[in-house]
């Protein structure tokens, strides 16, 4: 009984960790795209 509860708990932790990592990767992609746009925008400002 104790073992089953433990595996369920570790399963939840694993799922949560994977979810967190996926969210971090997803957010990083969005941030990279945003910063890229801002970077291009500031480059254009420098040219003019």
Biopython code that builds the backbone (N, CA, C, O; Angstrom):
import numpy as np
from Bio.PDB.StructureBuilder import StructureBuilder

atoms = [
    (1, "UNK", "N", (0.853, -1.205, 0.000)),
    (1, "UNK", "CA", (0.000, 0.000, 0.000)),
    (1, "UNK", "C", (0.882, 1.247, 0.000)),
    (1, "UNK", "O", (0.655, 2.196, -0.750)),
    (2, "UNK", "N", (1.895, 1.213, 0.866)),
    (2, "UNK", "CA", (2.785, 2.368, 0.956)),
    (2, "UNK", "C", (3.502, 2.582, -0.379)),
    (2, "UNK", "O", (3.687, 3.713, -0.830)),
    (3, "UNK", "N", (3.895, 1.482, -0.991)),
    (3, "UNK", "CA", (4.644, 1.538, -2.244)),
    (3, "UNK", "C", (3.793, 2.141, -3.372)),
    (3, "UNK", "O", (4.281, 2.936, -4.175)),
    (4, "UNK", "N", (2.529, 1.752, -3.415)),
    (4, "UNK", "CA", (1.635, 2.262, -4.461)),
    (4, "UNK", "C", (1.472, 3.775, -4.313)),
    (4, "UNK", "O", (1.492, 4.512, -5.298)),
    (5, "UNK", "N", (1.311, 4.221, -3.078)),
    (5, "UNK", "CA", (1.169, 5.654, -2.831)),
    (5, "UNK", "C", (2.417, 6.411, -3.245)),
    (5, "UNK", "O", (2.346, 7.525, -3.764)),
    (6, "UNK", "N", (3.563, 5.784, -3.005)),
    (6, "UNK", "CA", (4.831, 6.430, -3.348)),
    (6, "UNK", "C", (4.976, 6.565, -4.863)),
    (6, "UNK", "O", (5.389, 7.612, -5.360)),
    (7, "UNK", "N", (4.634, 5.494, -5.598)),
    (7, "UNK", "CA", (4.780, 5.532, -7.055)),
    (7, "UNK", "C", (3.808, 6.552, -7.649)),
    (7, "UNK", "O", (4.132, 7.231, -8.623)),
    (8, "UNK", "N", (2.626, 6.655, -7.062)),
    (8, "UNK", "CA", (1.653, 7.638, -7.530)),
    (8, "UNK", "C", (2.206, 9.041, -7.314)),
    (8, "UNK", "O", (2.106, 9.904, -8.186)),
    (9, "UNK", "N", (2.790, 9.254, -6.141)),
    (9, "UNK", "CA", (3.366, 10.562, -5.815)),
    (9, "UNK", "C", (4.509, 10.908, -6.766)),
    (9, "UNK", "O", (4.565, 12.017, -7.298)),
    (10, "UNK", "N", (5.420, 9.955, -6.978)),
    (10, "UNK", "CA", (6.560, 10.213, -7.866)),
    (10, "UNK", "C", (6.079, 10.428, -9.298)),
    (10, "UNK", "O", (6.676, 11.195, -10.054)),
    (11, "UNK", "N", (4.992, 9.743, -9.665)),
    (11, "UNK", "CA", (4.418, 9.942, -10.992)),
    (11, "UNK", "C", (3.909, 11.361, -11.152)),
    (11, "UNK", "O", (4.111, 11.990, -12.190)),
    (12, "UNK", "N", (3.246, 11.865, -10.114)),
    (12, "UNK", "CA", (2.746, 13.241, -10.137)),
    (12, "UNK", "C", (3.902, 14.225, -10.231)),
    (12, "UNK", "O", (3.850, 15.189, -10.996)),
    (13, "UNK", "N", (4.939, 13.975, -9.451)),
    (13, "UNK", "CA", (6.105, 14.868, -9.451)),
    (13, "UNK", "C", (6.746, 14.877, -10.835)),
    (13, "UNK", "O", (7.106, 15.932, -11.358)),
    (14, "UNK", "N", (6.882, 13.692, -11.418)),
    (14, "UNK", "CA", (7.486, 13.579, -12.746)),
    (14, "UNK", "C", (6.650, 14.349, -13.765)),
    (14, "UNK", "O", (7.189, 15.101, -14.577)),
    (15, "UNK", "N", (5.335, 14.158, -13.719)),
    (15, "UNK", "CA", (4.437, 14.847, -14.643)),
    (15, "UNK", "C", (4.570, 16.359, -14.489)),
    (15, "UNK", "O", (4.649, 17.092, -15.475)),
    (16, "UNK", "N", (4.594, 16.814, -13.239)),
    (16, "UNK", "CA", (4.707, 18.247, -12.963)),
    (16, "UNK", "C", (6.030, 18.794, -13.482)),
    (16, "UNK", "O", (6.082, 19.883, -14.053)),
    (17, "UNK", "N", (7.102, 18.023, -13.278)),
    (17, "UNK", "CA", (8.426, 18.459, -13.734)),
    (17, "UNK", "C", (8.449, 18.586, -15.249)),
    (17, "UNK", "O", (8.944, 19.574, -15.790)),
    (18, "UNK", "N", (7.910, 17.580, -15.929)),
    (18, "UNK", "CA", (7.881, 17.606, -17.399)),
    (18, "UNK", "C", (7.072, 18.806, -17.877)),
    (18, "UNK", "O", (7.470, 19.506, -18.808)),
    (19, "UNK", "N", (5.928, 19.035, -17.227)),
    (19, "UNK", "CA", (5.073, 20.159, -17.596)),
    (19, "UNK", "C", (5.820, 21.476, -17.416)),
    (19, "UNK", "O", (5.764, 22.353, -18.278)),
    (20, "UNK", "N", (6.514, 21.609, -16.296)),
    (20, "UNK", "CA", (7.257, 22.837, -16.008)),
    (20, "UNK", "C", (8.344, 23.060, -17.046)),
    (20, "UNK", "O", (8.524, 24.171, -17.545)),
    (21, "UNK", "N", (9.065, 21.994, -17.364)),
    (21, "UNK", "CA", (10.148, 22.106, -18.353)),
    (21, "UNK", "C", (9.579, 22.508, -19.706)),
    (21, "UNK", "O", (10.134, 23.373, -20.384)),
    (22, "UNK", "N", (8.465, 21.880, -20.101)),
    (22, "UNK", "CA", (7.841, 22.212, -21.381)),
    (22, "UNK", "C", (7.433, 23.673, -21.404)),
    (22, "UNK", "O", (7.671, 24.369, -22.391)),
    (23, "UNK", "N", (6.816, 24.150, -20.314)),
    (23, "UNK", "CA", (6.397, 25.546, -20.234)),
    (23, "UNK", "C", (7.593, 26.473, -20.335)),
    (23, "UNK", "O", (7.524, 27.506, -21.002)),
    (24, "UNK", "N", (8.700, 26.111, -19.675)),
    (24, "UNK", "CA", (9.899, 26.952, -19.708)),
    (24, "UNK", "C", (10.442, 27.044, -21.125)),
    (24, "UNK", "O", (10.823, 28.121, -21.585)),
    (25, "UNK", "N", (10.476, 25.901, -21.816)),
    (25, "UNK", "CA", (10.974, 25.891, -23.197)),
    (25, "UNK", "C", (10.052, 26.741, -24.064)),
    (25, "UNK", "O", (10.518, 27.539, -24.877)),
    (26, "UNK", "N", (8.736, 26.566, -23.888)),
    (26, "UNK", "CA", (7.753, 27.317, -24.667)),
    (26, "UNK", "C", (7.903, 28.814, -24.418)),
    (26, "UNK", "O", (7.922, 29.606, -25.361)),
    (27, "UNK", "N", (8.010, 29.203, -23.141)),
    (27, "UNK", "CA", (8.163, 30.619, -22.793)),
    (27, "UNK", "C", (9.457, 31.175, -23.352)),
    (27, "UNK", "O", (9.500, 32.320, -23.801)),
    (28, "UNK", "N", (10.516, 30.370, -23.327)),
    (28, "UNK", "CA", (11.810, 30.831, -23.840)),
    (28, "UNK", "C", (11.700, 31.106, -25.337)),
    (28, "UNK", "O", (12.256, 32.087, -25.831)),
    (29, "UNK", "N", (10.986, 30.243, -26.061)),
    (29, "UNK", "CA", (10.809, 30.441, -27.499)),
    (29, "UNK", "C", (10.089, 31.754, -27.757)),
    (29, "UNK", "O", (10.489, 32.526, -28.629)),
    (30, "UNK", "N", (9.018, 32.011, -26.995)),
    (30, "UNK", "CA", (8.249, 33.249, -27.155)),
    (30, "UNK", "C", (9.136, 34.446, -26.834)),
    (30, "UNK", "O", (9.138, 35.434, -27.568)),
    (31, "UNK", "N", (9.889, 34.359, -25.739)),
    (31, "UNK", "CA", (10.768, 35.462, -25.342)),
    (31, "UNK", "C", (11.828, 35.710, -26.404)),
    (31, "UNK", "O", (12.136, 36.858, -26.724)),
    (32, "UNK", "N", (12.386, 34.635, -26.950)),
    (32, "UNK", "CA", (13.405, 34.776, -27.991)),
    (32, "UNK", "C", (12.819, 35.495, -29.197)),
    (32, "UNK", "O", (13.462, 36.376, -29.767)),
    (33, "UNK", "N", (11.606, 35.126, -29.589)),
    (33, "UNK", "CA", (10.965, 35.773, -30.733)),
    (33, "UNK", "C", (10.734, 37.246, -30.443)),
    (33, "UNK", "O", (11.001, 38.099, -31.290)),
    (34, "UNK", "N", (10.238, 37.548, -29.245)),
    (34, "UNK", "CA", (9.972, 38.942, -28.869)),
    (34, "UNK", "C", (11.258, 39.751, -28.863)),
    (34, "UNK", "O", (11.307, 40.844, -29.426)),
    (35, "UNK", "N", (12.295, 39.226, -28.235)),
    (35, "UNK", "CA", (13.560, 39.961, -28.141)),
    (35, "UNK", "C", (14.175, 40.123, -29.530)),
    (35, "UNK", "O", (14.854, 41.111, -29.806)),
    (36, "UNK", "N", (13.930, 39.142, -30.398)),
    (36, "UNK", "CA", (14.424, 39.245, -31.767)),
    (36, "UNK", "C", (13.761, 40.427, -32.459)),
    (36, "UNK", "O", (14.429, 41.221, -33.121)),
    (37, "UNK", "N", (12.445, 40.540, -32.302)),
    (37, "UNK", "CA", (11.706, 41.653, -32.905)),
    (37, "UNK", "C", (12.211, 42.974, -32.353)),
    (37, "UNK", "O", (12.455, 43.916, -33.107)),
    (38, "UNK", "N", (12.368, 43.042, -31.045)),
    (38, "UNK", "CA", (12.846, 44.275, -30.408)),
    (38, "UNK", "C", (14.240, 44.608, -30.914)),
    (38, "UNK", "O", (14.559, 45.771, -31.165)),
    (39, "UNK", "N", (15.063, 43.588, -31.063)),
    (39, "UNK", "CA", (16.437, 43.776, -31.543)),
    (39, "UNK", "C", (16.424, 44.343, -32.963)),
    (39, "UNK", "O", (17.151, 45.291, -33.260)),
    (40, "UNK", "N", (15.601, 43.765, -33.834)),
    (40, "UNK", "CA", (15.504, 44.262, -35.205)),
    (40, "UNK", "C", (14.997, 45.698, -35.208)),
    (40, "UNK", "O", (15.476, 46.534, -35.974)),
    (41, "UNK", "N", (14.029, 45.974, -34.348)),
    (41, "UNK", "CA", (13.451, 47.315, -34.271)),
    (41, "UNK", "C", (14.511, 48.331, -33.853)),
    (41, "UNK", "O", (14.600, 49.412, -34.436)),
    (42, "UNK", "N", (15.310, 47.991, -32.849)),
    (42, "UNK", "CA", (16.342, 48.915, -32.375)),
    (42, "UNK", "C", (17.429, 49.078, -33.440)),
    (42, "UNK", "O", (18.027, 50.148, -33.558)),
    (43, "UNK", "N", (17.683, 48.027, -34.208)),
    (43, "UNK", "CA", (18.672, 48.120, -35.286)),
    (43, "UNK", "C", (18.182, 49.123, -36.331)),
    (43, "UNK", "O", (18.954, 49.948, -36.819)),
    (44, "UNK", "N", (16.904, 49.045, -36.665)),
    (44, "UNK", "CA", (16.328, 49.965, -37.647)),
    (44, "UNK", "C", (16.426, 51.398, -37.146)),
    (44, "UNK", "O", (16.718, 52.312, -37.917)),
    (45, "UNK", "N", (16.184, 51.591, -35.862)),
    (45, "UNK", "CA", (16.260, 52.938, -35.282)),
    (45, "UNK", "C", (17.681, 53.480, -35.412)),
    (45, "UNK", "O", (17.882, 54.661, -35.696)),
    (46, "UNK", "N", (18.666, 52.602, -35.203)),
    (46, "UNK", "CA", (20.067, 53.030, -35.290)),
    (46, "UNK", "C", (20.400, 53.486, -36.709)),
    (46, "UNK", "O", (21.146, 54.444, -36.908)),
    (47, "UNK", "N", (19.834, 52.784, -37.691)),
    (47, "UNK", "CA", (20.139, 53.102, -39.097)),
    (47, "UNK", "C", (19.607, 54.494, -39.439)),
    (47, "UNK", "O", (20.291, 55.288, -40.084)),
    (48, "UNK", "N", (18.393, 54.777, -39.005)),
    (48, "UNK", "CA", (17.785, 56.074, -39.362)),
    (48, "UNK", "C", (18.338, 57.208, -38.518)),
    (48, "UNK", "O", (17.936, 58.358, -38.689)),
]
sb = StructureBuilder()
sb.init_structure("model")
sb.init_model(0)
sb.init_chain("A")
sb.init_seg("    ")
for serial, (resi, resn, name, xyz) in enumerate(atoms, 1):
    if name == "N":
        sb.init_residue(resn, " ", resi, " ")
    sb.init_atom(name, np.array(xyz, "f"), 0.0, 1.0, " ", f" {name:<3s}", serial, name[0])
structure = sb.get_structure()
